[in-house]
Structures are given as C-alpha cells and as structure tokens.
C-alpha cells in the first residue's frame, strides 16, 4: 500500500496542493491580549535553533490556551504563507476522525476513496514526507489521555491515536490540554504553562469586551471584579457579556458575588456568545471546569475524593496531613499530581500545603450539591477533622494553627450546626487551642457553648461538664474577670467534693 501511495505521489497534480492548506475553524481574535512570554516561548520552540516538533500548552480551563495558539496560527500564516496549517478539535474521537478526513480531502491524498484505508494513517504518511512542505498541526483540548493511548482496530493492525501523528523536519504539532500528565505524554519536556493573567492584561481583556467603556471609570469595582474572577480571561469575557446584555455597572455585577453560593454558580454558569470559541461547546466557566472534573473522576477516583474533601473546607493552605489517608503513598502522590496537573490546586512545597483554586472550590461544591452529595462529604470532612485535630499541647501549636481555618470554615455549615452535640469534643479542643494562642474572647465563646451543651446532654454534675466549667473559669481568669472565675471555680469545687468525695 505504501509503495502504491508513493507511486501516485509522483504525479504532482494529484498529490501536491496548488497552494498551502488553511484549516482553522476559528476566526482571529481581533481583541487578543498578548501574554508576552508564553506566545514568544511557543514561537521560539517551534522556529528557533532548538526546533521542537511537538509542544504542549497547558493550563486551567478558561485561562486562554486556545486563544494563544490561535494567534500563533494566524501569525504563522502571516510570516510563512507557504506553510499549511491544520486545526483539530480533539475533544472526542469522532471530531478527530472527521478532522483527519477533511485534512485528507484538502491535501487530495490518493487512496482516500478506498473505504478500507485508515484515513489517519494516510494523513500521517503524507505529512511525514519532505515533499509535503512546511506544516503546523494544532490539536486543541487534547485532555482525554485514554482516547490517545487506547488501541483500536483488530489485534494484528491495532493502532493508538497518539501513533497516528505525522513526523517531519518541516512540521510541528502543538497540543493544548488541561492535564500536565497528558502534556508530558505528548511533548515530554516541551511544555508551556499558561497561568492567570496579571491585573493589567485582565483589565485590557475587560475593556476590549465591554460595549460601554464608561463603566471602567469605577476603578475599585474593576479591581474587585478581576480578583473575584482570579484574572481568568474566559471568566472576564463572560462577565463582560453579562454586563453588556443587562446594561449594568461593574459594581452591580460584583454584588452578585455577595449572594448565596448557588446564585454565584448561576452567574458563572451563564452561557454567552463568543466567536473565538467552538459553537458546540458551552462557554460558561463553571461548565468548562466540570468537564475536567468528570475526566478526573474517571481517571483517578482518589483525586476526585480529595477535591470533594477540599471543597468542604477553606480553599487556602490545605495541609497534606489533613487529607484522608490513601491506601498507599504512591496513590496519594498520584492523586495530588492529578489535581496539580489540571491546575486545580497549587502546591506550597515549603509547608506541605495546597491552595485550591477559589472558583474551582465553588464549582465543586455546587456539583456535590446537585448530586445530593454535599452533606455526605461535609460529614466525612467533619469526622476527619475531629480525628486529627490535636490537643492544646505547645508541641502541637504549628499543627493546630494550620487546621484552625478549616475547622472555622466547616463550623458554619448546616451539617455541623445540626449535629453539634456530636462534635462537642472538637469544639472543646478548638477552644483550648484558641486560649493557648491568646484569642481569649473566641475561646470563651466556644467554651460557653461546650458547657451549655454538656449540661443539656450529660447533666450539671457529669465529669465532662465539670471539666468544661473548669476550663471556662480558667478563661475568665486569663481575661482578668476574677469574680466570674472565682464563682465558677468554687461551684466546680463544691460539686466535685459532693460527687467524688473530699479526696
């Protein structure tokens, strides 16, 4: 078959396109805001002395990967008009297969009419030859690693999609993906990470997207909005679309984030028209991340569990020691690696902590709520905190300080408040740690709660109730409330003498 193709390629009119091919389905973004370093790095890798045949661009959904590579495609056409440029939306196998077929038709590859031929192999063989000239192949949204690595076809002719990529000294392949693991598989070390924009670039994206530029005069509201949206380009464009459609101020849009979680998610899930994105895909930022979450659930259930767990506590500075233990250390490392690879979490190597992206935190909580799983995961998280939260021994100070924000966060949940009697020991330990940290008023409020609940559950003279009262007396004395401390201390002493005896 290869010999037959080679023979047909000797006929110029059949095998060589009269002009370079251009197969990019998205229009150029006339409001593109340059990310500077990323686009320059990408161009350098593809055209510099250290030419790379494969490069992967990774980052969180909505961070602007597609727009950067789209600008690369148009710049390449301007600089190298003889270069053929092909674009494949790699969200599923059907789209990949259809794109390969369209490329084969554009290239007028012989043998295409033979239904028995593998069109991917035909394209691969054609573009792998020097006679094909210069070309750039973009594989956008190549997130599903299983799709690329799973063998298809019969046992004797089984192929993987990743093995169908063309190779040529005159050609380059660029992937965009949300997964660092996929990026490493595709391009090894030739990976470019796209982070959130800075304030200046995000402001420019907002300006370019707004109809009424006067709303930008409210500078404090602009800064507040961009920080709420964590400077993500897609979220900024989405916000601008909502502001345009409803003719509201930026301050009014910001006020929507003061509402309940469910209503904030409704805002983040608002779809909008955007020529620079695929018409068959949802543009909403919340929907974009749910796609990644579904992929994580399928590939790494422990990573999905960790994400669910972290969505029930404060998203900042989550200690590794707080996460539920994995069956093996390797599984733990793999799960954390998966979440990091999707840019859902950011590692803090110095103190073994993670930051969960704020909007990912919100989106995951909403997914759990819709699946009727939020209460279940909140209960699991409370149980884990009750298990690992330490005593107020000075040796535990660093540990309890790292856990405190997460206990405070979950205390506010309905699940905690509705079952508060079950968690009274956790509250008592929390109160004593706050006392040791000198946060006396907070400690007193918690200890009062402990005493009242223990009186109601165990009775006035139960040893646990008396311990609680004794700790409360200690807190009074630390604050100089000598009279209250003395009265409560005497009361505790008298009850103990009566119940336990003089000695």
C-alpha positions in Angstrom: 0.0 0.0 0.0 2.8 2.4 0.9 4.5 1.7 -2.5 1.3 2.4 -4.2 0.9 5.7 -2.5 4.5 6.6 -3.3 3.9 5.9 -7.0 0.8 8.1 -7.0 2.7 10.9 -5.3 4.9 11.2 -8.3 2.0 12.8 -10.1 2.2 16.5 -9.0 -1.4 17.4 -9.9 -2.8 14.7 -7.6 -0.5 14.8 -4.6 0.7 18.4 -4.0 -1.8 21.1 -3.2 -1.6 24.1 -5.6 -1.4 26.3 -2.5 -0.8 25.8 1.2 -3.8 24.5 3.1 -5.5 26.5 5.8 -7.9 24.6 8.0 -8.6 26.7 11.1 -12.3 26.8 12.1 -12.0 29.8 14.5 -11.7 33.5 13.4 -8.8 35.6 14.5 -9.4 37.3 17.9 -9.0 41.0 17.0 -9.1 41.8 20.7 -6.3 39.3 21.5 -4.3 40.4 24.5 -0.8 39.2 24.2 0.5 37.1 27.1 4.0 38.1 26.0 6.3 35.4 27.4 4.1 32.4 26.6 3.5 33.3 22.9 7.1 34.2 22.5 8.3 31.0 24.1 5.9 29.0 21.9 7.2 30.7 18.7 10.8 30.2 19.8 10.3 26.5 20.4 8.8 26.0 17.0 11.1 28.1 14.9 14.3 28.6 16.9 17.6 26.8 16.6 16.3 24.2 19.2 13.3 23.4 17.0 10.8 21.2 18.7 8.5 19.0 16.6 5.9 18.7 19.5 4.9 21.3 22.0 2.1 21.2 24.6 0.4 24.3 26.1 -1.2 23.6 29.4 -3.3 25.5 31.9 -6.6 25.7 33.7 -9.8 25.7 31.6 -10.6 29.2 30.6 -7.1 30.5 31.1 -6.6 31.3 27.4 -4.6 28.4 25.9 -6.7 28.2 22.7 -6.5 31.9 22.1 -2.7 31.9 22.4 -2.4 29.0 19.9 -5.0 30.6 17.6 -2.9 33.7 17.5 0.1 31.6 16.8 -1.7 30.0 13.8 -2.6 33.4 12.3 0.9 34.8 12.9 2.4 31.7 11.3 0.3 32.2 8.2 1.4 35.9 8.0 5.1 35.1 8.4 5.2 31.8 6.4 2.5 32.0 3.7 3.8 28.7 2.2 3.1 26.8 5.5 0.0 24.6 5.7 -1.9 24.9 9.0 -4.4 22.4 10.2 -6.5 22.6 13.4 -8.2 19.7 15.1 -10.7 19.9 18.0 -9.6 16.9 20.0 -12.4 16.7 22.5 -13.6 13.3 21.2 -12.6 10.6 18.7 -15.4 11.5 16.3 -14.2 15.0 15.9 -10.6 13.9 15.4 -11.6 11.3 12.8 -13.7 13.9 10.9 -10.9 16.4 11.0 -8.4 13.9 9.6 -10.9 13.2 6.8 -11.2 16.9 6.0 -7.4 17.3 6.0 -7.0 14.3 3.7 -9.6 15.9 1.3 -7.8 19.2 1.4 -4.5 17.5 0.6 -6.1 15.4 -2.1 -4.4 12.3 -0.8 -4.6 9.3 -3.2 -6.3 6.2 -1.8 -8.9 8.3 0.2 -11.7 6.8 -1.8 -10.8 3.3 -0.6 -13.0 2.7 2.4 -10.6 0.1 3.7 -7.8 2.6 4.2 -7.2 4.2 7.6 -7.5 7.9 6.9 -5.4 8.8 9.9 -2.6 6.6 8.5 -2.9 8.2 5.1 -2.6 11.7 6.5 0.3 10.7 8.8 2.2 9.1 5.9 1.6 12.1 3.6 2.7 14.8 6.1 5.7 12.8 7.2 7.3 13.2 3.8 9.6 16.1 2.9 7.5 16.7 -0.2 4.6 17.8 1.9 6.5 21.0 2.7 6.1 23.1 5.9 3.0 22.5 8.1 1.7 23.2 11.6 -0.9 20.8 13.2 -2.8 22.1 16.2 -4.7 19.6 18.5 -6.9 21.7 20.7 -8.3 20.4 24.0 -6.4 17.1 24.0 -7.4 16.3 27.6 -8.6 12.7 27.3 -5.4 10.7 27.6 -7.2 7.4 27.4 -8.5 8.3 24.0 -4.9 8.8 22.8 -3.4 5.7 24.3 -6.2 3.1 23.8 -5.6 0.7 20.9 -8.3 0.5 18.2 -8.8 -1.9 15.3 -8.1 -5.6 15.1 -5.3 -7.3 17.0 -3.0 -7.5 14.0 -3.5 -3.9 13.0 -4.4 -2.2 16.3 -3.2 1.4 16.5 -3.3 4.2 19.0 -4.3 7.7 18.2 -1.0 9.0 19.5 0.8 6.8 17.0 -1.1 8.4 14.1 0.7 11.8 14.4 2.9 12.8 11.5 6.6 13.4 11.9 8.7 15.6 9.7 11.6 18.0 10.0 9.4 20.6 8.3 6.3 20.0 10.5 5.3 20.8 14.1 2.5 19.6 16.3 1.0 21.8 19.1 -1.3 20.4 21.7 -3.5 22.4 24.2 -4.5 20.5 27.2 -5.6 21.0 30.8 -3.7 18.0 32.0 0.1 18.2 32.7 0.2 14.4 32.6 -1.2 14.4 29.1 1.2 17.3 28.1 4.2 15.3 29.3 3.0 12.2 27.3 2.5 14.3 24.1 5.5 16.6 24.3 7.8 15.3 27.0 9.7 18.3 28.4 8.5 20.7 25.7 5.6 22.1 27.9 4.5 25.7 28.2 2.3 26.5 31.2 -0.2 29.3 30.9 -1.0 30.9 34.2 -3.7 33.5 35.0 -3.3 37.0 33.6 -1.9 39.8 35.7 -4.2 42.8 36.5 -3.1 44.9 33.6 -3.7 42.3 31.0 -7.0 41.2 32.5 -8.2 44.9 32.6 -7.4 45.1 28.9 -9.4 42.0 28.2 -12.3 43.5 30.1 -12.0 46.8 28.2 -11.9 45.1 24.8 -15.1 43.1 25.7 -17.3 45.9 27.0 -19.7 47.9 24.9 -19.9 50.8 27.4 -16.4 51.7 28.3 -17.5 54.3 30.9 -18.2 51.5 33.4 -14.5 51.2 33.7 -14.3 54.5 35.4 -15.2 52.8 38.7 -11.6 51.6 39.3 -12.1 50.0 42.7 -15.0 47.9 41.3 -12.9 46.8 38.3 -10.1 45.6 40.6 -12.6 43.8 42.8 -14.2 42.1 39.9 -10.9 40.9 38.4 -9.8 39.5 41.7 -13.1 37.7 42.2 -12.7 36.1 38.8 -9.0 35.3 39.6 -7.9 37.1 36.4 -9.2 34.3 34.2 -9.7 35.5 30.6 -12.8 33.3 30.0 -14.4 34.5 33.3 -13.7 38.1 32.4 -15.2 37.8 28.9 -18.2 36.0 30.4 -18.7 38.8 33.0 -18.4 41.5 30.2 -21.0 39.7 28.2 -23.5 39.7 31.1 -22.8 43.4 31.8 -23.3 44.2 28.1 -26.6 42.2 27.9 -28.1 43.7 31.0 -26.6 47.2 30.8 -25.4 47.2 34.4 -22.4 48.6 36.2 -19.4 46.6 37.2 -20.3 47.3 40.9 -23.8 45.7 40.2 -22.1 42.6 38.7 -19.7 42.4 41.7 -22.7 42.5 44.1 -23.9 39.2 42.6 -21.0 37.5 44.3 -22.3 38.6 47.7 -25.2 36.2 47.3 -25.6 32.5 48.2 -23.2 30.0 46.6 -25.9 28.6 44.4 -26.7 32.0 42.9 -23.0 32.8 42.3 -22.7 29.5 40.4 -25.8 30.5 38.4 -23.8 33.6 37.3 -20.7 31.6 36.5 -22.8 29.1 34.5 -24.4 31.8 32.3 -23.6 30.9 28.7 -22.7 33.6 26.2 -21.8 34.0 22.5 -18.1 34.1 21.7 -16.8 33.8 18.1 -13.4 32.8 19.4 -14.7 29.5 20.9 -16.4 26.4 19.4 -20.1 26.9 18.8 -21.0 23.4 20.1 -19.2 23.9 23.4 -20.5 25.7 26.5 -18.6 28.8 27.2 -19.5 29.2 30.9 -16.6 29.0 33.2 -18.4 26.6 35.6 -19.3 24.2 32.8 -15.7 24.3 31.5 -14.3 23.1 34.8 -16.9 20.4 35.2 -15.6 18.8 32.0 -12.2 18.5 33.8 -13.8 17.2 36.9 -15.5 14.4 35.0 -12.2 13.4 33.5 -10.6 13.3 36.9 -13.4 11.2 38.3 -12.9 8.6 35.6 -9.1 8.5 35.6 -8.3 9.0 39.3 -11.2 8.5 41.8 -8.9 9.3 44.8 -8.1 12.7 43.2 -11.9 13.3 42.8 -12.4 12.4 46.5 -9.6 14.8 47.6 -11.2 17.5 45.5 -14.6 16.8 47.1 -13.0 16.9 50.6 -11.2 20.1 50.0 -14.4 21.8 48.7 -15.8 21.4 52.2 -13.0 23.4 53.9 -11.2 26.6 53.4 -9.6 26.6 49.9 -6.4 28.2 51.1 -3.5 26.4 52.7 -4.9 22.9 52.9 -2.4 20.7 54.8 -1.5 17.4 53.2 -1.8 15.8 56.7 -5.5 16.8 56.8 -6.5 14.8 53.7 -7.9 11.3 54.3 -5.2 8.7 54.2 -4.7 6.8 50.9 -4.2 3.1 50.7 -0.6 3.7 49.6 1.8 6.6 49.5 2.0 6.2 45.7 -1.8 6.6 45.3 -1.6 9.8 47.4 1.2 11.2 45.3 -0.7 10.3 42.0 -3.9 11.9 43.2 -2.2 15.1 44.3 -0.3 15.1 41.0 -3.6 14.7 39.0 -5.2 17.8 40.7 -2.0 19.7 40.2 -1.7 18.6 36.6 -5.2 20.1 35.9 -4.2 23.3 37.7 -7.0 22.8 40.3 -4.5 23.1 43.1 -1.3 24.9 43.6 1.4 23.3 45.8 3.1 25.2 48.7 6.2 23.0 49.0 7.7 24.8 52.0 4.9 23.9 54.3 3.3 20.8 52.7 0.1 22.7 51.9 -2.1 23.3 48.8 -4.3 26.1 47.6 -7.4 25.0 45.8 -8.5 27.5 43.1 -11.2 29.6 44.6 -13.7 29.3 41.7 -12.9 25.5 41.4 -13.8 25.3 45.1 -17.1 26.9 44.4 -17.8 24.9 41.3 -17.1 21.6 43.0 -19.3 22.4 45.9 -22.1 23.1 43.5 -21.5 19.8 41.7 -21.7 18.0 45.0 -24.9 19.9 45.9 -26.5 19.0 42.6 -25.6 15.3 43.1 -27.0 15.4 46.6 -23.5 14.6 48.0 -22.5 17.8 49.7 -23.9 16.9 53.1 -22.3 13.5 52.9 -18.9 14.9 52.1 -19.3 17.6 54.7 -20.0 14.9 57.3 -16.9 13.0 56.2 -14.8 16.1 56.5 -16.0 16.9 60.0 -15.2 13.3 61.1 -11.7 13.7 59.6 -11.1 17.0 61.4 -12.4 15.5 64.7 -10.0 12.6 64.2 -6.8 14.7 63.5 -7.3 18.0 65.4 -4.8 18.0 68.2 -4.8 19.0 71.9 -3.6 22.4 73.0 -0.2 21.0 74.0 2.5 23.5 72.9 4.2 20.9 70.8 1.1 20.9 68.6 0.9 24.6 68.0 2.1 24.6 64.4 -0.4 21.8 63.6 -3.4 23.3 65.2 -2.7 26.7 63.6 -2.7 25.1 60.2 -6.0 23.3 60.9 -7.9 26.3 62.5 -9.1 28.0 59.3 -10.6 24.7 58.2 -12.4 24.0 61.4 -13.8 27.5 61.4 -15.0 27.1 57.8 -16.8 23.9 58.4 -18.3 25.1 61.7 -20.5 27.4 59.6 -22.1 24.5 57.7 -25.6 23.4 58.3 -24.4 19.8 58.7 -22.1 20.8 61.6 -24.7 23.0 63.3 -27.4 20.4 63.0 -25.2 17.8 64.7 -23.3 20.0 67.0 -23.7 17.7 70.0 -21.8 15.0 68.2 -18.8 17.3 67.7 -18.6 18.9 71.2 -15.1 17.4 71.9 -13.8 19.0 68.7 -15.2 22.4 69.8 -13.6 22.0 73.3 -10.2 21.2 71.8 -10.6 24.2 69.4 -11.4 26.5 72.3 -8.4 25.4 74.3 -6.1 25.9 71.3 -7.5 29.4 70.9 -6.9 30.1 74.5 -3.2 29.0 74.1 -2.9 31.4 71.2 -4.2 34.2 73.3 -7.5 34.5 71.3 -9.4 34.8 74.6 -12.8 36.1 73.6 -13.2 33.5 70.9 -12.1 30.8 73.3 -14.6 32.0 75.9 -17.5 31.9 73.4 -16.7 28.3 72.4 -16.2 27.2 76.0 -19.6 28.6 76.9 -21.1 26.6 74.1 -19.3 23.5 75.3 -20.6 23.9 78.9 -24.2 24.5 77.8 -24.3 21.5 75.5 -22.7 19.2 78.1 -25.1 20.4 80.8 -28.0 19.6 78.4 -26.7 16.2 77.3 -24.9 14.9 80.3 -26.3 16.9 83.2 -25.0 19.5 85.6 -22.7 17.2 87.6 -21.2 15.0 84.9 -17.4 15.0 84.9 -17.2 16.3 81.3 -19.5 19.2 82.3 -17.3 20.0 85.3 -14.1 19.9 83.1 -15.8 22.3 80.7 -16.7 24.7 83.6 -13.2 24.5 85.0 -11.8 25.4 81.6 -14.2 28.3 81.4 -13.1 29.5 84.8 -9.6 29.5 83.5 -10.5 31.6 80.5 -12.2 34.1 82.8 -9.1 34.4 84.9 -6.9 34.9 81.8 -9.1 37.9 80.9 -9.0 39.4 84.4 -12.6 38.5 85.1 -11.7 37.5 88.6 -15.1 37.5 90.2 -16.6 35.3 87.4 -13.6 32.9 87.6 -13.9 32.6 91.4 -17.6 32.0 91.4 -17.4 29.3 88.7 -14.3 27.7 90.3 -16.0 27.4 93.7 -19.1 25.9 92.1 -17.0 23.3 90.3 -15.1 22.5 93.5 -18.2 22.1 95.6 -19.9 19.8 93.1 -16.7 17.7 92.7 -16.5 17.3 96.5 -20.1 16.2 96.7 -19.9 13.8 93.8 -16.4 12.5 94.0 -15.7 12.9 97.7 -13.4 15.2 99.7 -10.2 13.5 98.5 
